[in-house]
Amino acid sequence: MLIEKIIKSTLGIKDHRVVKVVWKEEGIEIFLDVIGKRYRECSKCGKRRKVRDRLKERRWRHVPLWNIPVFLCYRPCRVQCSECGVVVEKIPWGGGKSRLTTPFSLVLASWSKRLPMVMVGKIYGVCWNAVYSAVKQVVAYGLSCRDKSDVMILGIDEISRRKRHHYHTQGSMRAFFVGWGRDNLKKIRGICCDMWAPYVKVIKEFLPHGVLVFDKFHLIRHLLEAVDEVRREEAERLRETNPMLLKNTRYIWLKNPWNLTEAQKRQLSYLEKLNLRINRAYLLKENFRDLWSCPTRFEAKAFLKQWLWWACHSRLKPMVKFAQLLRRHQEAVLAYFDLRIDNGVVEAMNNNAKAISHRARGYRSSETFSTVLMHCLGGLDVPNWVHKFA
């Protein structure tokens, strides 16, 4: 009697009753049946219709009780619906052809946010496919309830799914824009991304009205690469005369001045007096930092024009190359001062996505990876239930 009461209260069933409970070696089997001749809900339109006939018995895996596997057994009814035809009734504890109850799917999906799906399957005695199926059900529900109306800013960054530069973002950008819908795309004001040609091409195709902003952190990364290239060239030039002068000085030139150790500050002070090429690159790098503190786009444009002149006349090929890159994309660089957006949040989410991939030792397909990321990082709603199992 206690188990019957627990099942009825936690499942929230009203038109069904527990007929019997059988304890077998593989677990507890709970047999359910309809109450009287009540009409059943149509699984398509949700209206209550007359029962036409019954199907053969089906078995659902339910949330374990005291670590004992639990199974629900029931013969579904078919209803005669005037709108939908002959269809199976709406099953209160499960949907579709899934062999897992909705509460059990929620339990598996909940633990999959914290543990690899293989581990969750081993804990609950189900296969990986069953856990992944539960995750897909929860994600599908969350996506159907998602509100897209207030999204006005997009951030785009690449993430490598596998070795050898299998970038996940390349295959998902176009699919995202298609699935987001034209009406929702019209509400987007700005897009922040890296200076990568395929990104720009797809963005201009789907969002010609949006303001394209190149992420300042990616710009700094390109600048640091140019400074480091100058250092390597200078070290190669000094190989015969003074090979130890620039040894172990890479991070002295790349780090922010306030992050230098006392020893690094003393070494930098000494090197600055030697009038090296790397010192010119370092001064250009530090001066470029002032661009982001300009209060208006007009002042930023004037500052950038002056900085580009300095860089192009520095006689440092890597810095000239970086300046030419900025000049080609000057409009998207200056767009930062219109919207003041960057990819800081996206970069943090990217790190979380890598951690999720690492704990599962990677994923074979892009579809699986996308589903797991939406489940763990998407902030999606989950189905409400009478009882909270996990």
N, C-alpha and C positions, 0 to 999 in steps of 0.2 A: 504493500500500500504506500509506503514512503517513496519508493522509486516512481510509482505512478504519479504521485502528487508532484514530485520534483520535475518530471518530464512535462506535465501539463502546465505548470506554472512558469517554467523557464522557456518553453517553446511558445507560450501564449496562444495555444490552440483553443478554439471554441466549438468548432463543428466536428471535432474528432475526439475519440476517447481511447484510452489504453485498454486493450482487451486482455492481454496477458504479458507476463515478463518471464523469460526463460534464461536461465544461467547455463551457458555451455562452456566448453573448454576454451573456445576462441574468444569468448566475451559474453556480454549481456545482450540478448535480443528482446526488443520491445515491440510488440505487435499492436498496431493502431487500426482503427476502423471508423467509419462515419457514424454520426449520431442520427438515428431515425431516417426519415426521408427528406432531410433538409436539402435545399438547392445548394449547388456548389458554384464557386466563382470561376468564370471563364479566365483562362490564363492569358488571353490576349486583350480583351476589353475590360475585364474586371467585373462585369455584371453577373449577377447570380442567375444561373440557368438550371433547367431540369436535368437530372442525371439520365444519360442514355444507356450506358453500360459500364462495366468495370474491366480494367486491364489486369494482366498477371501481376503477381506480387513483385515489388521492387524493394531493394535494400539500400539504406543510406548509412554511411559511417558518421557517427555523432561524436560529440566531445566526450573523452574518456571520463569515467566516474571512478574515483579512488584509484586511478591509473589502470582501470579495467576497460578494455575496448567496449564501446556501446554501439549497437546497430538498431536503426528504426526500420521496421518492416510494415509495408502498407500496399494495398491494391488501389492504385489511383482510379478515379472516376473519369469518364468522358461525358462531357455535357453537350447538349444540342443547343447551340447558340444561333439565334436568328441573324446575327451580323457576321459571325466568324465561322459558322459551320460546326462540324463535329470536332471538338478540341479537348485536350486533357485539362482537367481542373487546375486551378492555381494551388500548388503545394505550399502550405504555410512555412514549412521548415527547409525548403530547397527550391531551386529554380532550374529550368532546362533539363538536360540529361545528366547533370552532375551527380555523382554517387556520394558526394559529401553534403552534409547539411550546411545551411548558411552559417549557423553558429560555429561549426567546426572549421569552415573556410575562414571565418574571421579570426579564429584562434591561430591557425597556421599562418595567415597573412600578417597578423600582429607580431608574431615571433620572427617572421622573415625580415622585419625591419631591423632586428637586433642581431640575428644570426644568419649564416649561410643557409640556403634552402636545403642543402644536403643534410646539414646538422638537424634542422627542424624535422625533416622526414624521419631521421633515425630516432629522434626523441619520441615522436608520436606514432611510429611504426607504419608510415606510409612512404610511397615512392616519391622521387623528386618531381615527377610529372604531376602528382596530386597536389603537392605544395605550390608548384608554379601555376596550376589551374586555379587554385584558391587566390593567389596573388592577382592573376588576370581578372578574376571576377570582381575583386575589390577595386582594382584600377578602373575597370570598365564602369563600375557604378560611380566612382569619384569623378571621372571625366564627363559622365552624363550630367552630373550636378554642378559642374564647374561654372563659375560666373566669369565671362570674358569681357564684360562691358566696361570695366574700369581699368583695363590694361592700356597704357598709353606710351610706355617706354620699353624697349627690348634691349637685352644684352646678349651678345653672341660671342662664344669662345669655343675653340676646338678642344676635343679630348680624344686621346688615342685609345682605341678599344683593344688593339692587339699590337704585337711588335711589328716592326717594319712600316710604321706610319700608316696604320689603318685608322684614319681619323673618323670618329663616329659622327661628328657634326656635318661632314660633307653630305652624308646620305639622309640626314634628318631635316635639314633646313627647308628644302623645297616641300617635303611632306608636311612640315609644320605650317607653312604659309597656306598650302592648299586646304589643310584641315581647319585652320583658324577661321576661315570664312571671309568673304569680301567686306561685309558690313563691319566686322570687328577690325579688319586691317585698316579701314578708313579712319578709325579712332586713334591709331598709333601716330604719335608726334615725332618720336626720335628713336634711332637705332644706334647702339654703340658696338663697335667691333674692331677687329684688327685690319691692317692694310693688306688684306689678301684678296687678290683679284676675283676668285670665284664667289667670295662673300658679297663683294660689291655688285657683281653681275646679277646675282639672285635677288639682292635687296632692291636694286633699281627696277628689276622686272616686276616685283610684287608690291613694292612700296615707293613708287616714284614721287609721292607727295611728302614722304617722311624726311626728316633732317638726319643725314648720315654724320655720325661723330666717330672719329678714330680715337680709340682708347689711349689715354695719355700714358698708362703703364706700359703698353706695347711700344709706344714711341720711345720711352725711356730705355726699354730693352734694346731697341735698334741702336740707340745712341751709345749705350754701354758696349755693345758689340763693336761699334766703330772705334771707340776709345781703346778697347782691348786689342783691336787689330793694329792700331798705331803703336801700341806698346810692343807687340810681337815684332813688327817691322823694325822698330828702334833697337830691340834686343838683338835681332839678326845683324843689324848694321854695326853694333858694338861688340860682336862676337870675337873679333880678333884683337881689338884694342883694350876693351874692359868688359869681359864676359860676365862678371859678377855684379855689375852695377845695378841692373834691373832684375836680378834674380829674386824670386819670392816677393815681388812688388805688385802683383796683379790686383789684389784687393785694396791696396792703398789708393789706386787710381779710380776704382769702381765704387768703393763704399762712400756713404755720406760722411762729410767731415766730422760730424758729431758722434759717429759710430767708431771712429778710429781709436785704437789703443794709444797709450802714451808713447810707446816705442814706434808705432806707425807714424804718429804725428812728428816725432823727431826725424825720422827717415824722410818723410815727405818734405819737411822744411829744408833738409839738406839737398834733396833732389831738385827742388824748385829753383835753387840758386845756380844750377848747371845749364839752364836755358836749353833743355831737351825738347824734342818734338812732342813727346808724350805730355810734357807739361802744358804745351799749347792746347792739346786736345782736352786735357783735364780742366783748364780754365774755361774752354768753350762749354764743356759739360756742366760745370757749376753755374755758368752764366745762363744756360738754357733753362735752369730750374726757375728763374724769375719769370718766365713766360706765364706760368700757371697762376701767379699772383696778380696778374693784370686785372684791373676791375672791370674793364669794358673790352668789347671786341675791337673797337677802334685802336685802343692803346696796344692790345695784343698784336694786331696786324702791323703796327709801326715797329714794335719790338722785334717781331719775327723777321721783318724785312731787314732790319739792322743786323740781327744775328746771322741770317743767311749770307749777308755780304761778308761778315767776318769769317764764317766757315768756308765760303767759296774762295777766299783769299788767304787761307791759312797754309796753303801748299801741303795739306795733309789729305791724301787721296781718300781714305775711309771717311773723313769728316766731310769732304766735298761730295762724296757719294750720298751720305746721309742728308746733306743739305738739299741735294737735287731731289731726293725722295720726298722731303717735306714740301718743296716747291711744287711738285706734281700734285700733291694732295693737300695743298694749302687750305682750300675751302673746307674740307672735312676736319682739318686740324683746328681751324678757327671756329668751327661750329660748336666746339666745347663751350665757348663763352656765351652762346645763345641758350643752351640747355643745362650746362654744368653737370653732365653725367659722365660716369666712367664705369668700368667693368670690375670694380672692387668686389662687389657682392657675387658676381658671376665667377670670378677667380676662386673665391672661397667655396662656392658650390662645386666648382670643378675639382678641388682638392677632396671634398667629401665624396664625389662620384668615383674618384680614383681609389679611395679607401674602401668603398663598397665593392668595387671590382676586385681589389686585392684580397679581401677576406674570402671571396668565393673562388679565388684563383682564376679569375677571368670568366667570360661568357663566350660561347661559340657563335651565337647569332646576334645581329644588331637588334632584332625584335625583342629578344629576351633582355638584353642590356637596357633597352629603352623602357620596357615594362618595369624592371626593377628600379630604375632611377626615378620613374614617375611615382612608384609606390613609396620609396624611401625619402625622396626629396620634394615631391610635388605638393605636399600639404593638402592632399585630396580628402574629401569627406568619405567616411565609411558608413555602411548601412547601420541604422539604429536597430537595436534588438531589445527584447523584453528584459533579458538578463545579461549582464556583462560577464562573459566567460574568461576574458583575459585583459 
